[in-house]
Amino acid sequence: MEENWMEMEIEEIQEQALELLSQKRIAPLRELLTARNAVDIAQMLSEVSETELTLLFRILPKEFAAETFIEMDNDQQEFLISAFSDKELKDVLDEIYVDDAVDLIEEMPATVVKRILRHTNPEMRKDINQLLKYPKDSAGSMMTTEYVDLKKDMTVSECFARIRRIGVDKETIYTCYVTDRNRKLIGLVSVKQLLLSDGEQAIEDIMETNITYVGTLDDREDVARMFDRYDFLAIPVVDGESRLVGIVTVDDAIDVIQEENTEDIAKMAAVVPTEESYLKTSVWTHAKNRFFWLLFLMLSATVTGKIIQNYENAFVSIPILVAFVPMLMGTGGNCGSQSSTMIIRGLALEEIRFKDFFRVLFKEIGVALLVGVVLAIVNALRIFLMYHGNQEVLAQASLGQLSLVSGLSLIGIIVLAKSIGCILPMLAKKCKLDPALMAAPLLTTILDTCSVLIFFSIAMAIIC
């Protein structure tokens, strides 16, 4: 409800903005746009024409325009860069942070990148080149070099003077980092601590020395998880010699978590992940990203068909068995999906580790037995209600035999499904693979084959 309300309000702002633009009432138009968050304005601008986009963007104040520019999608950014004069481009680049500039450069064509770098100041260009050297999935690639550093022999008053002098260009000033003359990280202090301390007190006396930090080559997904675990606003990043080289802020961590979750969801649906949004991805790309897994799963399903073909005689003599196959296969796939989803999520949150393998397995087997027995009882009642007095069915097998076969099959299939559903993701994690690969589509295909095999083996032993 709240999201719909926000969308309606943005649409109203868009209508008002375009009306004011047509009337050339620049002052009230600027006031209307700057009264909202830059994220909302970026969303609103994504719905206007290219001509209107250029005109509206140029009306925004310089600092607010840079904030809005960073929130836009890549296509809009590329269009505006091509429309900018050299001065306009430099004004925007002067207002954005280094890590945002790096993200921008990584998404732009080479010709656009050259123009961007040409209009950045030498210091920013040096920082950008340094960050681009780090692997894409590392902490170094997502950090910013814009932080406040202090020395341990400074007083609180001197720290405030330094923050006022350099803080305006830093991404965050809420946590300041204490380094020695060789830039080695030795402590940190929050602005709250500074405000509550005496002005003549030395930083060395109030700084925290028990510091949680990460290395430049640490995996960025692991770094992002630390924000959730420790409720940090920023984490310092050090190089191999423990020198402070940057910080990772919570907004960048959220972006990483969102990207990783989107990638995991795509893999769990047997789709090759894509960096573009759904609507901006072409039909051809969507089809290409889904084709391989669908082809693999389709061909894998021929094993199930081959097993069913081997039990053709059982079908001929007891046709009623066919009616149970969809139910058993569906139940097996659903049970396996439940377990795999829970385990994959537990692995992602580090609630489950490989050392918990047998604890998890026995827990899932216990759940499977409880669920299997209850479903078997309900299914027996269903068989009695559906087939009681049906002479055609009773001529093939008794209701007791059908209930026993389907009940034992359900229990066996559910135990197997929940066992495989927890084993495969944990083995994938141990083998350094993404556990999300072992989700519903692949798991369902495996369990379909196993379900048919279990069902007909039990049926042949009891009825035939």
N, C-alpha and C positions, 0 to 999 in steps of 0.2 A: 504494500500500500504506500509506504513511504517512498519507494523507488519510483512508482508511477507518478506520485505527486511531484517529485523532483523533475521527472521528464516533462511533465506538463508545464512546470515553471520555466524550464529551459526553453521550451517551445514558445512560451509567451515572451520571454526576453528576446528570442530571435526575431519574432514578429515586430516587437517594439523597436529593436535595433535597426532592422531593415527599413521600417517606416521613417525613423529619424534620419537614416542615411539618405533615403530618397528626398527628404526635405532639406538635406544639408545642414541639419542642426547638430553641429559637431560637439559643442560643450555638453549638452544633455546626453548625447550618445556616449561620450567618454565617461561621464558620471554613471550612466547605466551599466556599462561594461565593467568598470573598476569596482563596482559595489559587490560583485560576485567573486567567487574563488576562481583562480586561473584554470583549474581543472574543468569547471563548468563552462567557462568561456571557450576552452579548447573543444569541448564536446559540441557546443553550439556552433562554432565555426566549421566543424566537420560536415554540417548540413547545408552550408551556403555554397553559392557558386564560386568559381575561382576569382572572378572579378570582385565580388563582394568580400571574399576572404582577404584579398590584398588591401582593399580600402579599409575594412574594419580593423585589420591588424595594425595598419599604419596610424590609426587613431589612438591606439593604446599607448600609455606612458611607457618610457623606455624599459624600466625595471619590470613592470607588470607584463610588458610584451615578451620579455625574455622568459619569464615564468610560464606564460601561456605557450610559448613556442616549444618548450621542453615537454609539455603535456600532449602535444599534437602527435598524430601518427606520422610514419615515415614519409608517406606520399605528400602530405601537406607540407611537411618540413622541406622536402626537396623542391616542391613548387615555389615556396616562399623564398628559398635561397636563390633560386634562379630569377625570381622577380626583384630581389633586393638590389639596391645600389651597393657599392663597396662600403659606403659609410653606414648604411642601415645594417649590413651584415656584421660590420665591426662593432656596432653598438650592441647588437644582440649577443655576440660572442663575448664581449667584455662583461656582460651581466650574468653569464651562466657559469656554473662550477665545472671544474676540470673533469670530474667523473661523468657529468652529463654531456660534456663535449666529446669524451671518448665514446660514450654510447651512441651519440649522433654520428660520429665518424665511422663507426663499425657498420652502420646501416646504410650509408650513402655510397653512391657510385664513385669511382676513382676521380672523375673530373670534378665532382662536387667537393670531394675531400681535399683536393689540391687548392680549391678556392677557399675553403674554410681555413686550412692551415696558413694560407697566405695572409689572412686577415686576423690571425691571433697574435698576441704579443709574444716576444721571444721566450719569456718565462713560462707562459701557458703551453707554448708549443713544445718546450723541453719536457714539461710534465706529461703532456699527452703522449709524446713519443716513448717516454719511460713506461707509462701504464700499458701501452699497446704491446710492449715486449712480453708481458706476462701471459701465460696460457689463458685461454678464454674462460675456463671453468675454475680459475684460481681466485684467491682472495685479492691478489694484487690487481687483477683486472677490474674488480668492482670497487676498489677503495678510492678515496679522494685524498689528495695531498694538502688540502686546505683545512688545517686544524690549528689550534692555539697551543704553542709550546712555551713552557716556562722553565726557569732555572731554580734549583733548590735553595739557593741563597737569597732569592728575591723575597721581599716582604709582601704582605697582602695588598698594601697600597700600590706597590710597584706592579703587582700583577694586574690590578684593575686598570692602571694606566696603560699597560701593554694591551689588554683586551680592548680598551676603547680605541687604541691606535690601529690595531690590525684586525679586530674582530669583524668589522663590517664586510670584509672580503672572505670570511671563513664560513664553511657550511654549517658548523655548529660551534657555540661557545659555552655550552652547558657543562661540558667536561673538558678540562685542560690537562695537558700531559707534561710531565716534568722529565727533562732530559739532562744528561751531563754535557760536557764540552764536546764529546765525540758523538752526540746525538743518540746515545744509548738510553733506552726507556728505563727510568728508575722509580717512577711514581705517577700518580694522577690525583687531581683535586677537582671537585665540582664547584660551580659558582655558588651553590648553596653553602658549602663549607667556607668559601671566601667571605660571603656576606655575613656569616655568623661568627667570624673570627676577628680578632683585634687587628687594626691596620698595620701595626708594627711587628706582628708575628711573622716569623719566617715560614715559608712554604714547607721547608723540610720537617717542621714540627707537626703539620696538619695533613700532609699528603698521605695517601694510601700506597703502601709498597707491595701489598699482595695483589698483583695485577693479573687479570686474565687477558691474554693477547693471542693473536694468531700469526702465522708466518705468511709470507707473500705467496707461497706455492700451495698453501692449504686449500682443500676443496671448498668452493664457495657455498655448496649446499650444507656442508658441515658448519661453516661459519654462520650461515643464516639460522640454523637450528639453535645456535648458542644464544641468539637474541630471545628466542622463545623460552629457553631454559633459564637464563639469568636475568631476563627483563632489562637488557641493556638498551641504551639509546645510541651508543657507539662502541666499537671495539678497536683498539689500536692494532696496527699491522707492523711487524718488524721484519727485518731481513735476516740473513744467516748470521750476522754479527750482533743481533739484538738491537740494531739501530732502528729508531722509529722512522718509518717511511710514509705512513698514511693512516687513515682510519676508515672503517666501514660503518656507515650510518644505518639506522633502522629502516629508513625508506628504501634504501638499496636492498636490504635483506628481505623486505616484504616483496619486492619485485622478483627476487630470486626464488622465493618460496612459491610465488604465483606461477612462475615459469616452470618450475619443477613439478608442481601439482598438475598443471596443464599437460605436461609431457607424460606424466604417469597415467593420467586419465586416458590419453590417446593410446598409450601402449596397452592398457587394460582392455581397451575396446578393439585391439588388433588393428590399429591405424598407425602409420608412420607419422611421428610428430612433425608439425610444421610451425615455423616462426610467425607466419602471417595469421591474421584473424580469419574466422570461418568465411565471412562474406567477401573478404579480399583475396581468398584463395580460389583459383580458377577451377572449373569443373574437371578439366584434364588433370590438374594436380591432385584434387580430391580423389579421383578415380585411381590415379597412379599410387597414391599413398595407401589405398585400401586393397588394391588388386593382389599384391603378393600374398598377404596373409589369407585372404579369401580363397585364393587358388590353393595354397598349402592346406588349409583346413578342409576344403572340398575334397582334395585328393586323399587326405587322411581319413575322411569319412568313408572312403571305399572299403577300408578294412572292416568297418561295422557291417557294411552291405555284404561282404564276403562271408562273415560269420553267420549272418542271418540266412544266407543262401545254403550254408552247410547244414542248417537245421530245417531245411525245406520239408523233410518228411514229417517232422513234428507239427509243422503248420497244417499239413494236409490232414493228419489224423486228429489234431486238436486245434481247430481254427480259432477257438476262443483265446488262445495264447497271444494272438496278434494284438488283441485289444489292450493287453497289459504293457506292451512295449513302450508306447509313448509316455505313459505315466511313470514308468520306472526310469527311463532315460531322462525325462524332465526333472524328476526328483533328484536323481544323481547329480545332474548338472547344477541344479539350484543349491544343493547342499555343498558341493565343491566350491561354488562361487562365494557362498557365505563365508566359508572358512578361509579361502584365499584372500578375500577382501579384508577380513579382520587381521590376518597375519601380515599382509602387505602393509596395511596402515600401521600396525604395531612395529614393524621393522623400520618404517619411515620415521616414526616418532622415537625410535630407539627404546621402546618399551619392551621389545623382544629382541634377544640376541641369539646367536647360534648355540651358545652354551645352554640355552633354555630348550633345546631341541626336544628332548624326551618329555620334559614337563608339558610343553605345548602339545606334543603328539598324544600323550595319555589323556590330557584334558579334552582334546577334540574327540578321541575315541569314546570317552565317557559321555560327552554330549551326543555323539552319534548313536550310542546304544539307547539312551533315553528317548531321543527323537525317533529312532527306528522302531522301537517297541510300540510307542504311542501311535505312529503312523500305520504300523502293521495291524493294530487292533481296529483303528478307524477303517482301514481298507477292508478288513474282514467283515465288518458290519455293512460296508458298502456293497460287497459282493453278495451278501445274504439278501439285502433289500432289492438289488437289481436282478438277481438271477434265481431267486426263490420261486419254484414252480415252473421255471423255463426248461421244458423237456429237451429242447435242442441242445442247450448247454449241459444239462445233467447227463445227457447221453455221452458227452465227451469226458467229463470228469465230475467228481462230487464237489459240492461247495466247500467241504472241508479240505479237499486236495488243493483247490484253487486258492483258498485262503492261506493254507500252509505254504504253498509255492510262492505266492506273491508276498506274503509276510516275511519269509526267510530271505527272499530276494531283496526286499526293501531294506531290511536290517543290514545284510551284507553289502549292498550298494552304498548305503549311507555311511557305514563305517569306512569303506574304501574311499568314498568321495571326500569325506572330511579329513581322512589321513593324507591322501594325495594333495588336498587343498592346502594343508599346512606344510607338508614336506617340500613340495616343489619350490615355493617362494624362498624358504630358508636355505635350500641347497643352492638356489640361484644367487642369493646374497653371499653365501660362502664362496662361490665361484666368481665373485666380483661382477656378476650380471645384475641387471635391474630386475628386482622381484616382480615388478609390474608385468613383465613378459609372461609370467605364469598365471595370468588372470583368466577370466571367464571363457573366452573363445577357445584357447588352446586346451584348457582344463576340461571344458565341456566335450570337446572332440575325443579326448582320451577316455573320459568317463562313459561316453556313449558306447564305445567299444566294450569296455569292461562290464557295463550294465547288461548288455545283450548276452555276453558270455556267461555271467553269473546266473542270469535268469534261466536260460535254456539248460544250463548244466543242472540246476536244481529241479527244473521241470522234467527233464529226462530221467532223473534219478527217482522222482516221486510218482509221476503219472505214467510215463511211457514204459 
